Amino acid sequence: MTRRLIDGFDGVLADLDGVVYTGSRAIDGATDALDKLAGEGKSLAYVTNNASRSSEQVATHLRELGAPATAEQVFGSALAGAELLAGEVAAGATVLVVGSQILEDAVRAQGLVVVPTAGDRPDAVIQGFSPDLGWKNLAEAAYAITAGATWVATNMDMTLPQERGFAPGNGSLVAAVAAATGKSPLVAGKPGAALFETAARHSRVERALVIGDRLDTDILGGNRAGMATALVLTGVDSVQTALAARLDERPDYMIRALGELYEDYPAITADDGAYCCGAAVARVSGSTVTISGHEDDLDSWRAACAAWWAAHPDMTPDGAAEIMFATAG
C-alpha cells in the first residue's frame, strides 16, 4: 500500500542550500514543489543556521529565485538562539551579544537587555556569526563566560562557504572561546532541536516533515526534535552516506527531489530478514548487504537502508557495509 509522502504531514520545515538552491541557482523543480504546498493546505517554513541575515533578507533572496517566501516563514538561528536564551535566564536579564545587529534585535525582542562589555557583568552571552567580529569581541565573551555567564551559541557550523573557498564559521569562533574558557555553550541551531521546535511552534505545525540534504545537521536536528525527516538527494549527502549514517542521523524517508513529495511513497515490508521496497529486496549477512534490484533505483537503496539499519538497531557499525547487487530481469 502506498500514499503520497506529503499526505502524512500538515507542514514542511525545509533547509535552504542543497534543498531549494545551490549557489545562486534554484534547484530544478524545487520552487514548483514548494508552490504546491499552499494548494495542498500545508504550511511551509524555512530553517537556516544563518544568524547574520534577517528573515526578510532571506525571504527576498528566495522570492528572487522563484520560491514562495515571506519573512514570517523564515526561521534563523538568531531567533532560535534568543528564544533558547530567554528560557535560561530571568526576564530583563543582561546579555552580551557577540554577533550581528540581527542577533541583537532578536535578543531585545525577548525583553532582555543588551550590554556592551563583560565589565557590565552580564547574566548571559549569546554568540553568533558576523564578519565584523574580532579578537576583542571573543575576549569579552571569554571574560563574561569565565565569570559565570550563561552561554548560548546560535549554531556550530565550522565553515562558511565563500566564493574563494571555505572560511571559518561560527563554530570555529565558538571553539576559540571554548578553548579559552574550558566551557561549552547551549546550541540553538542545527543540529540542535531548538531551531526546529521554534519553526514548528511559530508555524503552528503539529505534524512536521523536516527536509534537508545533510545528515549531520538537518536530519540529526529533526530527529532530535522528534520530527519526521526526509533526506533529499540534491545536495551534500547521498544514498551511500545514508546507508552508513550514524544511528541518530538516519532519515525516515529518502527522495530524489522535492517534487517527490507529491508521489506515492512505497511502503517497506519485512519478511524473514528480507526487506522489500517496490520491486527491490535487500538482505543482510554479516557485513554484506545483498540487493535484488537496480542500482539506479531509489527503492533498492530504501530497502538496503531498512535492512542494514534493522541489523544494527541500537548502534552504528564500526565498518562500512559491503554492497552487492543481484540485478533481476
C-alpha positions in Angstrom: 0.0 0.0 0.0 1.3 3.4 -0.9 0.4 7.0 -0.3 1.9 10.4 -1.2 4.6 11.4 1.2 3.1 14.8 1.8 -0.2 13.4 2.9 1.1 12.3 6.3 2.0 15.9 7.4 0.5 19.3 7.9 3.7 21.3 7.2 7.2 21.2 5.9 10.3 22.6 7.5 12.8 23.0 4.7 16.5 23.6 4.7 17.8 26.1 2.0 21.1 25.4 0.4 21.1 22.0 -1.3 17.3 21.7 -1.0 15.9 24.9 -2.5 19.0 26.2 -4.3 22.7 25.6 -4.9 24.8 28.7 -5.0 22.8 31.3 -6.9 20.6 28.9 -8.8 17.3 27.3 -7.8 17.3 23.5 -8.0 15.2 22.2 -10.9 11.6 21.7 -9.8 12.2 22.9 -6.2 10.3 26.1 -6.4 7.3 24.5 -8.2 7.1 21.8 -5.5 7.2 24.5 -2.7 4.5 26.5 -4.5 2.1 23.5 -4.5 2.2 23.2 -0.7 -0.3 26.0 -0.1 -2.8 24.4 -2.5 -2.4 21.2 -0.6 -3.3 23.0 2.7 0.3 22.5 4.0 2.4 25.0 5.9 5.9 25.9 4.7 8.7 27.2 6.9 12.4 27.6 6.0 15.0 26.8 8.7 18.6 28.1 8.4 21.6 28.3 10.7 22.3 31.8 9.3 22.2 34.3 12.2 23.6 37.3 10.3 20.8 37.9 7.7 17.3 39.0 8.6 14.3 36.9 7.8 13.2 39.5 5.2 16.6 39.4 3.5 16.4 35.6 3.3 12.8 35.7 2.1 13.8 38.3 -0.6 16.5 36.1 -1.9 14.1 33.1 -2.1 11.5 35.2 -3.9 14.1 36.3 -6.4 14.7 32.6 -7.1 11.0 32.0 -7.6 10.2 30.3 -4.3 7.2 31.3 -2.2 8.6 33.1 0.9 7.7 35.8 3.4 9.7 36.9 6.4 7.3 35.1 8.7 8.2 31.8 7.0 11.9 32.1 7.6 13.4 30.9 10.9 17.1 31.5 11.5 19.3 30.6 14.4 19.2 34.2 15.7 15.6 33.9 16.7 16.0 30.3 18.0 19.1 31.4 20.0 17.3 34.3 21.5 14.3 32.2 22.5 16.5 29.5 23.9 18.4 32.1 25.9 15.2 33.7 27.2 14.2 30.3 28.6 17.5 30.1 30.5 17.6 33.5 32.2 15.2 35.7 34.1 13.1 38.4 32.4 15.1 41.6 31.9 18.5 39.8 32.3 21.6 41.4 30.8 23.2 39.9 27.8 26.5 40.4 26.0 25.8 39.8 22.3 28.7 38.6 20.2 27.4 38.8 16.7 25.3 40.8 14.2 22.7 43.5 14.7 20.1 41.0 13.7 21.1 38.9 16.7 21.0 42.0 19.0 17.5 42.8 17.8 16.3 39.2 18.4 17.6 39.3 22.0 16.0 42.7 22.7 12.7 41.3 21.3 12.8 38.7 24.1 12.7 41.5 26.7 16.4 41.1 27.5 18.9 44.0 28.0 22.0 44.1 25.8 25.2 45.3 27.4 28.4 46.1 25.5 31.2 44.5 27.6 32.0 41.8 30.1 32.7 44.7 32.5 28.9 45.1 32.8 28.8 41.6 34.4 26.2 40.2 32.0 24.0 37.4 33.1 24.5 35.7 29.7 26.5 35.7 26.5 25.0 34.8 23.1 27.4 34.2 20.2 26.5 34.2 16.5 28.4 34.9 13.3 29.3 38.3 12.0 32.1 39.1 9.5 32.9 42.1 11.7 33.8 40.1 14.8 37.4 40.3 16.0 39.6 39.2 18.9 38.3 41.8 21.3 34.7 40.5 20.9 35.8 37.0 21.6 37.9 38.1 24.5 34.9 39.9 26.1 32.8 36.8 25.6 35.5 34.7 27.3 35.8 37.1 30.3 32.0 37.0 30.8 31.7 33.2 30.5 34.6 32.6 32.9 32.8 34.9 35.4 29.8 32.6 35.2 27.6 34.0 32.4 25.1 31.6 30.7 26.4 30.9 27.2 24.3 30.2 24.1 25.6 29.8 20.6 23.3 30.3 17.7 24.9 27.5 15.6 28.1 25.4 15.3 28.8 25.5 11.6 32.6 25.2 11.5 33.0 26.6 8.0 31.3 29.3 5.9 31.2 28.7 2.1 32.6 31.7 0.2 33.4 32.3 -3.4 37.1 31.8 -2.7 36.6 28.7 -0.6 35.6 27.8 3.0 36.1 30.4 5.7 35.8 30.0 9.5 32.2 29.8 10.5 30.5 30.5 13.9 31.5 27.1 15.2 35.2 27.9 14.7 34.8 31.1 16.6 32.8 29.4 19.4 35.6 26.8 19.6 38.1 29.5 20.2 36.1 30.8 23.2 35.5 27.2 24.4 39.3 26.6 24.3 39.9 29.8 26.4 37.2 29.1 29.0 37.0 25.3 29.2 33.2 25.6 28.8 30.7 24.6 26.2 27.6 26.6 25.1 24.0 25.6 24.7 23.3 25.4 21.0 20.2 26.6 19.3 20.8 26.0 15.6 21.1 22.7 13.7 21.8 20.0 14.7 20.1 21.1 17.9 16.4 20.7 18.3 15.6 24.3 19.3 15.5 25.7 15.7 13.1 23.1 14.5 10.9 23.5 17.6 10.9 27.3 17.2 9.9 27.0 13.5 7.1 24.5 14.2 5.7 26.4 17.1 5.5 29.7 15.2 4.1 28.0 12.1 1.6 26.1 14.2 2.6 22.8 12.6 1.8 19.7 14.6 3.0 17.0 12.2 6.1 18.5 10.6 8.3 16.9 7.9 11.9 18.1 8.1 13.5 18.1 4.7 17.3 18.5 4.3 20.3 17.5 2.3 22.7 16.9 5.2 22.5 14.0 7.6 24.7 15.7 10.3 22.6 18.9 10.6 19.1 18.7 9.0 18.3 15.1 9.7 20.1 14.9 13.0 18.4 18.1 14.2 14.9 17.0 13.0 15.4 13.6 14.7 16.4 15.3 17.9 13.2 17.4 17.8 11.2 14.2 17.5 10.0 15.1 13.9 9.8 13.0 10.8 12.8 13.6 8.5 13.4 13.2 4.7 16.8 13.3 3.1 16.6 14.9 -0.4 19.4 13.9 -2.7 20.0 17.3 -4.4 22.8 18.4 -2.0 25.5 17.1 0.2 24.5 13.5 1.2 23.8 10.5 -1.0 22.2 7.1 -0.8 25.6 5.7 0.1 26.2 8.0 3.0 22.6 7.5 4.2 23.2 3.7 4.3 26.3 4.4 6.5 24.5 7.0 8.6 25.1 7.2 12.4 22.2 5.9 14.5 20.8 9.3 15.3 21.3 10.6 11.7 19.1 8.0 9.9 16.3 9.6 7.9 12.7 8.3 7.9 12.4 8.9 4.1 14.6 9.4 1.1 13.6 11.3 -2.0 15.5 12.4 -5.1 14.0 15.9 -5.2 11.2 18.0 -3.7 8.7 17.0 -6.4 8.6 13.5 -5.0 6.6 14.9 -2.0 3.6 14.5 -4.3 4.3 11.0 -5.5 3.4 7.7 -3.8 6.0 6.7 -1.3 6.4 2.9 -1.3 6.0 1.0 1.9 8.8 -1.1 3.2 7.9 -4.6 4.4 10.0 -7.2 6.2 9.7 -11.0 5.9 12.2 -13.4 7.5 15.1 -11.0 7.0 14.1 -9.8 3.5 13.3 -6.1 3.3 11.1 -5.2 0.3 10.5 -1.8 -1.2 8.7 -1.7 -4.6 10.3 -4.4 -6.7 13.6 -4.3 -4.7 14.6 -6.7 -2.0 17.6 -6.4 0.4 19.1 -8.8 2.9 22.0 -8.6 5.3 24.5 -11.3 6.0 27.4 -10.2 8.3 28.8 -7.0 6.8 27.3 -7.6 3.3 24.0 -6.1 2.0 22.7 -8.0 -1.0 20.2 -6.1 -3.1 18.0 -7.6 -5.7 17.2 -4.6 -7.8 18.7 -1.9 -10.0 21.5 0.3 -8.6 19.9 3.4 -10.0 16.5 2.6 -8.5 16.0 4.5 -5.2 13.8 1.7 -4.0 16.9 -0.5 -3.9 18.6 1.9 -1.6 15.5 2.3 0.6 15.3 -1.4 1.0 19.1 -1.6 1.7 18.9 1.1 4.4 16.0 -0.6 6.0 17.8 -4.0 6.1 21.1 -2.6 7.3 19.6 -0.4 9.9 17.4 -3.3 11.2 20.5 -5.4 11.5 22.1 -2.6 13.7 19.1 -1.1 15.5 21.0 0.2 18.6 24.4 1.1 17.3 26.4 2.5 14.4 28.5 -0.3 12.9 32.3 0.1 13.1 32.8 -0.9 9.5 31.1 0.1 6.3 28.6 -2.3 4.6 29.7 -4.2 1.5 27.0 -3.7 -1.2 26.3 -6.5 -3.7 23.7 -6.0 -6.4 22.0 -9.1 -7.8 20.0 -7.4 -10.5 16.9 -9.1 -11.5 15.5 -9.0 -15.0 
